[in-house]
Amino acid sequence: MSKSVKGIVMRDYRDRLDGQENAVMLSLRGVKGIATTKLRSDLAKKGIRVVVVRNSLARKTFEGSALGVMFDGIKGQSALAFGGNSVVEVAREIVELMKTNQEIELKAAVLDGQVFRGAAGVEQLSKFPTREEAIAKAVALVIGPAQKLVAAVKGPGAKIGGIVATIKDKLEKGEAIAPVS
């Protein structure tokens, strides 16, 4: 491949992965053509793109970036999956697709500069909470004690309010109220 063609391919990689710092690397070797098209289509519906790359050119293209560290020691055909709401969502989708496509091989993933190597690493990443799940968990942790405090303050007040309402009802009906001894 000539130097100018390599430059075009590297520019294409940069354009396609513009600003991406998180991705999952996998191999689709052995996956039949129709299955690959269905896999890409299913992922595209969820906003996830798959780009097949040449390791040596991708290594040069992303050298010094967060994605660059993912290519260390990688051999064989590779594809990068990225997009969606987060790389955790991408990892979850691909791990789920592996159940029906045994030929998919997980190679690596990058999340905020941290590399997850091999199938075990990507599966570990897929179990992380997404950004939205983490925010929801944090909000629940903050709100939990406040809810308990409100319930503790409201409980005795509600009892007193109930007693006052009962006394009021009895007085309106003309009933006598028993004195407290």
SULJO-V226976 format. One record per residue. N is the residue number from 1. RES is the residue in one small letter. OMEGA is omega in whole degrees, -180 to 180 (999 if undefined). D_CENTER is the distance of its C-alpha to the mean C-alpha in whole Angstrom. Layout:
N/RES/OMEGA/D_CENTER, N/RES/OMEGA/D_CENTER
This chain:
1/m/-177/38, 2/s/-178/39, 3/k/-180/38, 4/s/178/38, 5/v/177/36, 6/k/178/33, 7/g/178/33, 8/i/-180/32, 9/v/-180/30, 10/m/178/28, 11/r/178/28, 12/d/177/27, 13/y/-180/24, 14/r/-179/23, 15/d/-178/24, 16/r/-177/21, 17/l/-176/18, 18/d/176/20, 19/g/-180/18, 20/q/176/15, 21/e/-179/14, 22/n/179/11, 23/a/175/12, 24/v/177/12, 25/m/180/16, 26/l/176/17, 27/s/178/21, 28/l/180/22, 29/r/180/26, 30/g/178/27, 31/v/-178/25, 32/k/-176/28, 33/g/-179/28, 34/i/179/28, 35/a/179/25, 36/t/179/23, 37/t/178/24, 38/k/179/22, 39/l/179/19, 40/r/-180/19, 41/s/179/20, 42/d/180/17, 43/l/-180/14, 44/a/178/16, 45/k/-180/16, 46/k/178/12, 47/g/-178/13, 48/i/180/12, 49/r/177/15, 50/v/180/17, 51/v/176/20, 52/v/-176/22, 53/v/169/24, 54/r/-174/27, 55/n/-176/26, 56/s/-180/29, 57/l/178/28, 58/a/178/24, 59/r/179/25, 60/k/-178/28, 61/t/-174/26, 62/f/179/23, 63/e/180/25, 64/g/178/25, 65/s/180/21, 66/a/-180/18, 67/l/-176/18, 68/g/-177/21, 69/v/-178/21, 70/m/-174/19, 71/f/-180/22, 72/d/176/24, 73/g/-179/26, 74/i/178/24, 75/k/177/27, 76/g/-177/27, 77/q/-178/26, 78/s/174/22, 79/a/177/19, 80/l/175/16, 81/a/-177/13, 82/f/179/12, 83/g/-176/11, 84/g/178/8, 85/n/179/7, 86/s/179/5, 87/v/177/6, 88/v/178/3, 89/e/178/4, 90/v/180/7, 91/a/179/8, 92/r/-179/8, 93/e/-178/10, 94/i/176/12, 95/v/177/13, 96/e/180/14, 97/l/179/16, 98/m/180/17, 99/k/179/19, 100/t/179/21, 101/n/-177/22, 102/q/-176/23, 103/e/-179/24, 104/i/179/20, 105/e/177/20, 106/l/-178/17, 107/k/-177/18, 108/a/174/16, 109/a/177/13, 110/v/174/13, 111/l/179/10, 112/d/177/12, 113/g/178/16, 114/q/-177/15, 115/v/175/16, 116/f/-174/15, 117/r/173/18, 118/g/-178/18, 119/a/-179/17, 120/a/180/17, 121/g/-179/15, 122/v/177/12, 123/e/176/12, 124/q/179/12, 125/l/-179/9, 126/s/180/7, 127/k/176/9, 128/f/174/7, 129/p/174/6, 130/t/-179/3, 131/r/-179/6, 132/e/179/8, 133/e/179/8, 134/a/178/9, 135/i/180/12, 136/a/179/13, 137/k/179/14, 138/a/178/15, 139/v/179/17, 140/a/179/18, 141/l/180/20, 142/v/-176/22, 143/i/-177/23, 144/g/179/24, 145/p/179/27, 146/a/178/28, 147/q/179/28, 148/k/179/30, 149/l/179/33, 150/v/179/33, 151/a/-180/34, 152/a/180/36, 153/v/-176/38, 154/k/-176/38, 155/g/-180/39, 156/p/178/43, 157/g/179/43, 158/a/179/43, 159/k/179/45, 160/i/178/48, 161/g/178/47, 162/g/179/48, 163/i/179/51, 164/v/180/52, 165/a/178/51, 166/t/179/53, 167/i/-180/56, 168/k/180/56, 169/d/-179/56, 170/k/179/59, 171/l/179/61, 172/e/180/61, 173/k/180/62, 174/g/-180/65, 175/e/178/64, 176/a/178/65, 177/i/-179/62, 178/a/178/63, 179/p/179/63, 180/v/-179/61, 181/s/999/63
